[in-house]
Amino acid sequence: MTEDELDRLLDKLTLRARVRLLSGATTWRTPAEPAIGLRELVMSDGPAGVRGESWDERRTALLLPSASALAATWDDELVERLGTLLAAEARRKGVDVVLAPNLNLHRSPLGGRHFECFSEDPELTGRVGAALIRGVQARGVAAVAKHYVANDSETERLTVDVRVGERALREVYLAPFEHAVAAGVMAVMAGYNAVNGRTMTASPLLSDPLRSEWGFDGVVISDWGAVRGTLDTARAGLDLAMPGPESLWGEALVRAVEDGEVPESAVDDKVRHLLRFAARVGALGELGDGGPAARDPGDRGSAARDSGVRDPAARALDDRGPDHRGPGERWRRHAPTGVRSREARAQLRGAAAAGAVLLANRGTLPLGREVRRLAVIGPHAARTRSQGGGSAGVFPQHEVSVLEGLRALLRGRAEVVHVPGPAPGESGRALGVDLCTDPRSGLPGVLLRVLDPSGSELYAERRAGARQLEPTLVPGAHTVEISARLRPRVTGRWTLGIAGFGRMRLSLDEQVLLDGEFARRTDDPALVHVTPPVHHAVAQLTAGQDVLVVARRQLAPGTGRATIVSAAPPPPDVPRSIAEAARAAGSADAAVVVVGTTEHSESEGYDRSGLALGDAQNALVRAVAAANPRTVAVVNSGGPVELPWRDEVGAVLLAWFPGQEGGGGLADVLLGRAEPGGRLPTTWPVALSDAPVSRTRPVGGRLDYDEGLHTGYRAWLRHHRTPAYWFGHGLGYTTWVYEELTGPREVAAGEPFTVHVRVRNTGPRTGREVVQVYLARAGGEVEYPHRWLAGYTAVHAGPGETVTAAVRVPARALRHWSTGDKAWRTEPGPCEVLAGCSAGNLPLALDVEVRGNG
């Protein structure tokens, strides 16, 4: 849109109308303004899938591998294609804006949202993030670069003040966002945290460098609930305060403008940004460019479910939606359509294989036709964790476990035996169709009821599970009740739980197990609305004997309405279950043991306290490996974990959170149908105590990034420490020799250059190698990291073939931020170019002289 067109639209709006556009209309929608042809903009969380506006297991979504798995592909083109898949899902759901990618960094291995971020390195994060942005926006859907900036841990995330030096801020933490702006990202999200004493929604960083230096002309959106003041945020570069309709802007901002406390021009600038953004996604009359403007009227039934912010009667009608069947009627999912095709599933399966990292292999993988009996061991094998916890979660269409993937490929070829081994230490998962029936209809699932203050039923329906984050509200709603007939499969002391806030009660066959008032002690929306704390009770149950579980939660202002009922069987005897697993492994030709983190150890809202998988899982791997030397350990986690047995197993394969088709993709890798394509996007320590940078807990509300430029592998090199596996490490099913590195002997400051790396496939199979190029500068006047990633590319070659990789080194790789000049500078003098397969394995070197001073 031209400035003249924007001015003409602004002239049609009063100050109050303009201000109204700058806050959310609901949790996920912006206001419409018919006077200028502006419709609502619909937003949805990402990045692993497009959930849409509601948490409803009947409205499923395609589930991609986690962001850490996508970065592990080191494949920009693949990630861009996956971005188009996200965009297709968004269009199917009537979503204009996908809140992805997350460009924060793996600063500490303890980061709770590690899985949702790409890597520890700003260059890799920037390139992969830009690829996802290009893919999403190619289909007319807006991507959002978040969380601007230095929002790299979860502890006290709403209030933490990150103190980071100016140079590190520019070169490390802002760098991925600069990539995003260069890729044309339409929106940027300001985080909850503060940086150097200024909360991000009121930070000058929203204007400089974002708009002034980088030329960003899109819209800046607050994280949900991150606006905590009127004047400071309105005067800053923030454009849109989410969610709504309650807002600290609104009438308060109108008064501030009228009183001269906020310039009216600041409001006009924000509205211009918003209207330009709306035009780009097709939400502004005929001025848009073909975004998802047309949508089924029925999808307005999935509008925001934020309790108390809309007319209850209208919300009740909306919440029923097209899937409402009434009490006792049959629950069903939406039928797979559109992008839920075989082609999309194949794409996700391939992505899971492409991100899988083979950390070690002692001739064990791939498993060949000589394997006639395969032992598949561990609870994660049968219930492979496909995604991390928190606001980015979706209800997938389905999930393929490692066990299912292997059974499908080995059917008729080999016997697959599964032994669960010891429980992973979870406190229980939400009741679902596998354990429960609706006590009213007798059909699989649970009964959800909404009651008035007297306990009379206002609304009821059968649901698939007892994880109800947005139970339907109707006029007079006072209490949410979830009930189910639970049929235990084993006898023993079961752990039952109810999650939520406020007054709650849990009973079993009319016997009260838990009854109390559970106060909300957090303002974190992820903990209030998505992962509230669980309160437990223990009951003796008998296998095959049904019991009636009833959980009630009163609705009260400020407590959210998420209600979750869980159950965990008595944990198996650990020594006995490990012995059973070892026997199964010993009688098999090979064993695959799957271990990993739990739902409560990797999630938005809190950081991890350690990297250990636990004594039981470690003992399980060791026992299986001792029983069968051909043991593959598959690690199902979103971030680093300690692997004390890594030298005792035949192979270690990192699965990440591999998405809905992960089990199929991992089976392809295990059986040699696909190459393990991944390389580590972050350094893995032997033990947490070895990690040079690990602190996530603020002191006095302040978290100091004392390491400066030296994050990730840079910190390991600076402290002369050797990790378990270096950034960039990953094996394939062939071997490579790095033979020669050539390039210019002189380069001009401020100009890119290209180097060529010749590699030879010395193994028996065609393979893919990710050729990585790093720079090092020692002895100059400027402090640099020991070395840093400057570029990468992948090559393919058959057995015995030689191939040359051309790796472009961008001009930005040589520049540094001069705090004295407040500008980018390139120091003249010698520079070493290094090439190899990881940050710790760089056999080739080339001396280059940098001329000039850019």
Salt bridges, closest charged atoms under 4 A:
GLU3 OE1 - ARG272 NE 3.91
GLU3 OE2 - ARG276 NH2 2.71
ASP7 OD1 - ARG272 NH2 2.65
GLU33 OE1 - ARG20 NH2 3.17
GLU40 OE1 - ARG29 NH1 2.81
GLU40 OE1 - ARG300 NH1 2.53
ASP45 OD2 - ARG51 NH2 3.08
GLU53 OE1 - ARG29 NE 2.73
ASP56 OD2 - ARG58 NH2 2.82
ASP56 OD2 - ARG59 NH1 2.97
ASP56 OD1 - ARG463 NH2 2.99
GLU57 OE1 - ARG463 NH2 2.93
ASP76 OD2 - ARG127 NH2 3.03
GLU80 OE1 - ARG134 NE 3.23
GLU89 OE1 - ARG92 NE 2.88
GLU89 OE1 - ARG340 NE 3.90
ASP96 OD1 - ARG39 NH2 2.79
ASP96 OD2 - ARG295 NH2 3.54
GLU116 OE1 - ARG113 NE 2.85
GLU116 OE2 - LYS146 NZ 3.82
GLU123 OE1 - HIS179 NE2 3.46
GLU123 OE2 - ARG812 NH2 2.86
GLU154 OE1 - ARG157 NH1 3.47
ASP161 OD2 - ARG163 NE 2.68
GLU166 OE1 - LYS822 NZ 2.70
GLU171 OE2 - ARG167 NE 2.46
GLU178 OE1 - ARG815 NH2 3.00
GLU213 OE1 - ARG170 NH1 2.68
ASP217 OD2 - ARG280 NH2 2.79
ASP223 OD2 - HIS147 NE2 3.85
ASP239 OD2 - ARG211 NH2 2.69
ASP239 OD1 - HIS273 ND1 2.99
GLU251 OE2 - ARG16 NE 2.73
GLU264 OE2 - ARG18 NH2 3.08
ASP268 OD1 - ARG18 NH1 2.46
ASP269 OD1 - ARG272 NH1 3.43
ASP299 OD2 - ARG295 NE 3.87
ASP318 OD2 - ARG310 NH2 2.42
ASP319 OD1 - ARG305 NE 2.23
ASP323 OD1 - ARG332 NH2 3.89
ASP323 OD2 - HIS334 NE2 3.27
GLU370 OE2 - ARG630 NH1 2.61
GLU415 OE1 - ARG373 NH1 2.78
ASP434 OD2 - ARG429 NH2 2.61
GLU457 OE1 - ARG440 NH2 2.77
GLU457 OE1 - ARG449 NH1 3.10
GLU461 OE1 - ARG58 NH1 3.03
GLU461 OE1 - HIS324 ND1 3.98
GLU461 OE2 - ARG463 NH1 3.18
GLU481 OE2 - ARG449 NE 2.76
GLU481 OE1 - ARG552 NE 2.73
ASP515 OD1 - ARG503 NH2 3.18
ASP523 OD1 - ARG520 NH2 2.70
ASP524 OD1 - ARG157 NH2 2.42
ASP546 OD1 - ARG487 NE 2.58
GLU604 OE2 - ARG113 NH1 3.44
GLU604 OE2 - ARG157 NH1 2.90
ASP647 OD1 - ARG362 NH2 3.22
GLU648 OE2 - ARG622 NE 2.94
GLU661 OE2 - ARG345 NE 2.95
GLU661 OE2 - HIS398 NE2 2.71
ASP668 OD2 - ARG349 NE 2.75
ASP668 OD1 - ARG673 NE 3.07
ASP704 OD1 - ARG702 NE 2.78
GLU707 OE2 - ARG107 NE 2.61
GLU739 OE1 - ARG758 NE 2.93
GLU739 OE2 - ARG760 NE 2.44
GLU740 OE1 - ARG758 NH1 2.57
GLU746 OE2 - ARG851 NH2 3.07
GLU769 OE1 - ARG679 NH2 3.45
GLU783 OE2 - HIS710 NE2 2.85
ASP821 OD2 - ARG825 NE 3.19
